[in-house]
Amino acid sequence: MILRNHPLRTALSEEMHLRRLPSFAAPYRMVQIVTVLGEAGTADARAHIDKLASSARELVPISAKYGVLEMGKFVLVWERHTEFATYTLLCPGEAEASFDPDLFEPVISTVLAEMPGETVRATQVALIADPSPDRIPAALERWFAPDAIVACEVADGLARIMSDFRLNPDGFGRLLVLDRGLERDEPAQLVLRLQELGNYRNMALLGLPLAQRLTPSVTELELRLAGLTHDVSERTSEDDQLLDELTFLSAELARLAAETRYRMSATRAYAQLSKDRLDSLSIVPIRGFQSLADFTERRLMPAVRTCDSFSARIEDLLQRAAWTSELLRTRIDIALAKQNRDLLTSMDGRTDLQLRLQQTVEGLSVVAISYYMVALVGYVLAAVPGLRHGIAVAVSVPIVLTIVGVSLWRLRRRIHA
């Protein structure tokens, strides 16, 4: 049997198997580094992982977005997202929690060497079995700041997580996961969800500094637009000057929208992904501690709402600028219509005057032509013997006038026909 495959069938099938960690069980250690690649960092990230793969064994062949390497006793999972990449080092650990980055030497130094992009998150994760809840306070006092501990149960109570989500002097955050009965692939899936939640949360927060930095500019443009809208309603204002200022303001708003639209839309997308990962953890609060849900919502949601408000303000200003432009354009069109009306009225008056002048000239032309024709007729009549010259010339005058007048009338009628 021959199947006619869609050109994207293989790529879609591989996409469903990305973003996963190899199975492991407690005790285990993990360190993950998230680096922002930027617009031109995709090729650099692939070149970097290919260089690492040249001296390692490929457990999963390196593709455009995913690859797994065995580097001594460590396993490196590399994954490229749209604008960032993750490097995850895995290795078996001790029964006691430990967050010494030297545990991952010398491989971590090799990975960090020439790593493209800028690090936006780096975390150490310790997964240990938790047969005795009495050990929890000692671990908390040893590894986390007592005034900032976040602790809760996840995975329907099969695991407990603890962290202070602070940067430590070694540059890494710390996450302690206590296994209370996780089986098969559940530890890897739980750690993956926790890390994705943190990664997407940090990527979502990248939009907040941009919104805060540009908010004063948006406020200034908002005030200027309000002033321009008021000026448009005033009849004494100059349309040309208003149009120049409004064009400049609209261009500035368009620039701000183009500069921030991608980052703000990415913030909304990452925030939604964070919420999805948070919902999938089945969090149960622990009395006396802030839960992961409280920590995430208290810090992430205000930032996302700030970014949404910033985007909404820009879109509202763009719409208001368009309305003001329409009002100004209508005002200019009305002024032009009045000018055209006055011009047409003036042209009608000039045309009437010109017609009267033309009629006057035509009347004078009849008289002048008739005068010369009567003179010519007088010369002819003077040559006729026995004819009373004066009476003959007098009789010819009305005849000549009639002939000239009719001729000019027919000529004018033929021209206008």
C-alpha angles and dihedrals in degrees: 000000000000119000121208100218125204110245090244098044096100093044091049092049091051091047090061090058097050126099098042135120126224113261117269139160137213130316095049140136131213138178122191129190122194116199127187109228103191124205098310100034101090096085091044091053092052092047090050095052091044089055090051091047092055090071099035140062116258112229090175114020115249112258132173092281111015144033141155123212132187110220108179109296091344131086118212118203114193124190132173121208128185096282106359140044131214127216112195122186117196130189139153114269143194128275090252122070115256132173102186110137089207086076087077097049136155093015096055091056089050091051094046093050109102091351107167123233132020124294113248097171136013121179139177116210125196118193114193135162116257110205092149121046090195090080095063100087092052091052091048094051091048103048110020139053105259094220096053106041118145112196133165143140119259138182091044092305096310091115140024125210130201132183143136092216091223130136111250126210090265089060095249133109120224131229124181118199118191113203112218100173109326113161139203110332096356097097092053092045092048094050090046092054092047092051093045089052091054094042095049090044092056093045090051090052091058088082094059099072090047092052092046093048095050099039093090089053091050091049091052092050090047091056092046091050091051089052092048092049089053091048091052088060091053115088093206096063122103113250095207093054092045091050092051093050093045091050091051092047092049090050091052091050091049090051092051091048092050091046095051107026096089095045094047094047089047089052091055092048094048091046090054091049089050090052091049092052090046092053092049093057095071092220121205115191122233117220113252095023137085110246126228089248092054092046093049098043095044093054105026103041097056090049092050092048090050090053091046090050091049092051091046091052092053093047090047091050091049090053093046091048089052091051092049090049090053091050092049091045090051090049092050091047091052091049090049091048090053090048091050091048092051090046092051090048090051091047090051090053092048091048091051091049091047090051091052091048089049091051090048091050091048090052091050089046090056090051093046095047091044091050092055093043092050088052090051091048089049090057090052094046091048089065093056110096119231094014119127100238100202095050092046092051091048091052091049094054098076091039092054092044091053093048093048093044093050092046093052091045092053091046092051091047091051091050094052094043 
